[in-house]
């Protein structure tokens, strides 16, 4: 459930809302049934153990003590003293038994933590390829405001099919905001944004998003399998899955671990470079014509950065990458390099 909320941007971008909601419904229903079974089991166990403790620890001893008092074997004072000692022993004992039952309910959780579970993946057949033909994208003197504060002003940009563009600017300049505006998450305050010679005001947000894949600086990785992180539970053919695994250079990881390998919370069981490749595969499998990359190599070592750029620059899609720093050799591989700080 936490993953679904934390990864909501990714879910919205790749139109996986239905799959996410179905997954959330099943998780919530499973949790409710499990909680109900646990409460019933704990309640029954507490009733039986408390009843047994009362019978063998209170009723029988007290009855015997009362009999001994009546027959004169014990004085009343001695009997009351024994009762107080018995309460000091039996009450904590009953509490210990009750808490022990509660502890037992966590045993299966502990076992699942000790043995990381492997879940089944949803590898099924692709229904339809709804990718959009892309010709061009243009921003003309665009300004963007958030909460009445101007983030970007007078930005112009042209992108054609297959073109690779690098946008450079210092940190905090609004590069990520620019990418969010391209996918429709942030509105253009003034100027013109056209896609395929149409104003984006004539294109629904759902349709607009279908033109773009997005590779984030810190990609959100679901605490699930490799295959789920790529497909988000949507339907793709096995052939296409194998194709993007190869294109994203995930073959070694998949060969060693398998597509059903649980990557851990926030990708704890994989490296930063592997997380970026999963994020790229997530975009590639949907065959979207424009790939947006946001500071994708800023936290990676030089060797991994070069490998990621080889991957990004080698595709047939159009590419817009934003970065505050990139080496000159890599920058030369782009068709255009735009420095926002110089505009």
N, C-alpha and C positions, 0 to 999 in steps of 0.2 A: 504494500500500500504506500509506503514511504517512497519507494522507487517511482511509482506512478506520478506522485505529486512532484518529486524532484526532477523527474525527466519529462515534465509536461511540455516544455518547449520542443524537445525532440519528437514527442508524440504528435504534437500539433503540426509540425513541419512536414512530417512524413504521413500525415493523415491516418494515423493508427489509433484514433480515439475509440472506435468500436472495439478493436482488439483489446485495448487497455481497459475499457469498461467491463468487457466480458471477463477479463482476467481478475479485475478487482471484485466483481460480483462473486466469482467462484472462490476467491480467497476469503472474502468476508463470510460467505455461507459456510465454508469449511471451518473457519475460526469459531463461528457461532455454535456449530454442531460439536466441535471439539470442546469448547468451553462448557456446553451443556452436559456432555458426557463426563467431563472432569468434575463438575460440581455435583452431579448425581453420585458418582463414585465416591468422592470425598465425603458427601453427606451420609451415605449409607455406611461407609467405614467408620465414621465418627459415632454414629448411632450404635453400631454393634460393639465397638471397642468401649464406649462409655457405659453401655449396658453391662458388658462383661466386667468392667472395673467396679461398677456399683454393686453387682451381685457378689463377686469374689473378694472385693476389697472393702466393701462397706456393709452390705446386708448380712452376709453370713458371719463375719467377725463381730458385728454389733449384736446380732441375735445371740451369738454364743456368749458375748460379754454380759448382756442383759440376763441371760439364764444363770451365769455364774454369780451375778450380783443378787439375784432373787434367792438362790440356794445358799447364799452366805459365803461363798468361796472368795468373792471380791467385795471390798467396801465400795460405796457409791463414789467416794472421793477418788479411789484408785481407778474405777471405771471411767470417770470423767477425764482423768489424766490420760488414760489410754486413748480415749476418743480424740483428745486434742493432738496427741502424737500421731494417731492414725490419719487425721485430716492433713497434718503437715506432710505426710508421705503420699497419701492417695491423691490429693488435689493436684500437686505438681506432676504426679505420674500420669493422671488423666490428660493434663495439658500436653505433656510430652508425647503421648500416644496420638493426640489430635494433630499436633504440629508435624509429627512423623508422617501422618497420612498426607498432609499438604506437601511435604518435601517429596514424597513418592510420586506426586503428580508431575514433578519436573524431571523425572528420570529419563523419559523419552526425549525431552528437549536436550538434555545433556548428552545423550547417546547420539543424537543427530548432529550436535556440534562436534563431537569427537570423530564422527564419520561423516564427512561432507557429502550430502546426497547428490546423486546424479539424476536429473530429471529428463523426461522425454522431450524431444524437440518437435516442432510442428513443420516438418519438411513435406510440403505438399505442392500441388501443381499450380503454376501461375495462371490466374483466370484471364486477365486482360492486361495488355500493356497500354496504359493511357498517357504515355509521355507526349509532351507537346513539342511540335516543331519550333525551333528557335532560329530567328534571323538576326535580330539586333536588339540592343538595349541602349537607352540614351537618357542621361540626366542633363538638363539644361538650366543652369543658374539656379540650382536647387538649394533651398534653405530648410533646415530642420530645427524645430523647437520642441523642448520637453518641459512641461510645467512653466511655460512662458519664458524659458531660458533658451537662447539660441545656442545650439550645439555645433551646427555646421552652417556655413553661409556661402552662397554663390559657388556651389560645386557643379562642375560639368564633367561628363564622362560618356564615352561611346564604347560599346562592346559589340563585336560581331561574332558570328558563329565560329567556334574553334579557336578564338583569340584568347591569349593569356595575358592578363594585366596585373601588375604589381602596384599597389597603392601604399606609399610610405608616409609616415607621419609620427611625431613623438607620441609617447604614452599619454592618454587622456585627451587626445585631440578629437576623438569622436569617430574613430575608424569602425568600431563595432556597431555604433549607432547607424552608420551609413549602410552596413550590411543588413541590419535589421529593417531599415527603410526599404531596401530592395525586395525583401520577402514580404513586406506589408505589415510588419509588426509595429513599425513607427510610421506615422503619417508625414508626408511632405508638406511643409508649411507654405512654401511658395516655390515658384519655378515649375518645371515640367519634367515628369517622369513618364517615358514612353517605352513600351515593350512591343516589338514587332509592329512599330509604327502606330500603335494604339495607346491612348492615354490609359494609365493603370486605373483611373477612375471608372473605366468601362469594363474592367476585369474584376471578377469577384476575388476575395482574398484566398479562398480555397483553390481557385484556378491558378492564381498568381504563384502560390507556394509550390505548385506542381512543376514549375520551371527550375526550381533550385534544390540543390543539395547543400548541406552546410557542415563544414568541418570546424569544430570549435577549438579554442586554445586548450581548454580543459574539457574534453568530451565527457558527456555523462554516460557512464557504463552501468547498466542494470545488474543487480545481484542475481544473475541468471546465467544461462549457457551462452557460449559463443554464438550459436545459431540464432538464439532469441535476440541477442544484441544487434545482430545484422538485420534480421527480418522484422523484429518487433512483433512477432506473432502473425505477420501477414503471409499471404500465400505466394510462394515462388517455386519454380521448378528446380529439381536437383541439379540439372545441367547449369542453370544460371547461378546457383549457389556456388558450385565448384568453380565456375568462371571467375566470379568476383573474389573468391578466396585466393585464387591464383593471381589475379590482377593486383590485389591489395597486399600481396606478399605475406599472406597468412598461412601458406602451405606448411611451413615448418611447425608452427604452433598447432595447427589442426592435426597434422600427422602425429605429433607427440602426445597431444592431449585429447584430441577428438572434438567434434563440433558440440558435443554435449557436456563439455568441460565447464564447470561453474567458475566464472571469473572473479567472484567475490564482490563484496560491497565496494562500490566506486572503483572496481577493477583491481582490488588488492592483490589478486593472484597473478596479475600480468604486469608487464613493464609499460612505461609511458608510451614508448614507440608502438607497442602492440595495441594499446588502447587507441592510439591515433589511427592505426591501420583498420581496426574494427570500425571506427567512425567513418573512415573513407569507404570501406566496403558497404556500410549502411547507406551511403549516398550512391555508390556505383550500382548497387543492385536494382535501384529504382530507375536507372537510365535517365536521369534528369539532365537536361542539356547545359545547365550552368552550375558550376561548383563554386561556392563561396568558402574561403579559407581564412580564418581569423587567428592570426599569431600562432599558427599551428606548430612551429618548431622552436618557439622562444624558450621552452623549458626542456628541450632535448639536446643531447650532446651533438657534436659536429657530424660524426659519422651517421647517426640516426637521422639528423636533419637533412643531410644530402640524400639519403635513401628515400625519405618522405617526399622531397622535392622531385626526385626522379619519378616517383609515382604520380604526383600531382601534375607535373608538366608533360607526362607521356600520354595522357588521355585525349580522346577525340572531342571531349566537351570543351565549352568555354570556361575560363577560370578567372576569378577575381580574388586575389590574395591581398590581405592587408597585414602590414608588419611595421614595427618601429625600428627594427634593425635586421638587415639581411646582408650576407656577404656579397661583394661586387660580382664575383663569378656567377653566382646563382641569379642575381638581378639581371644580368645580361641575357639570360635564357628566356626572359619574358618578352613578349611582343611590344609591350609598352610599360613604362615605369613613370608613375605619377607621384610627385611629392606634394602632399596637401599643404605642408608648411610653407611652400613656395608660391602658393596660389594667392 
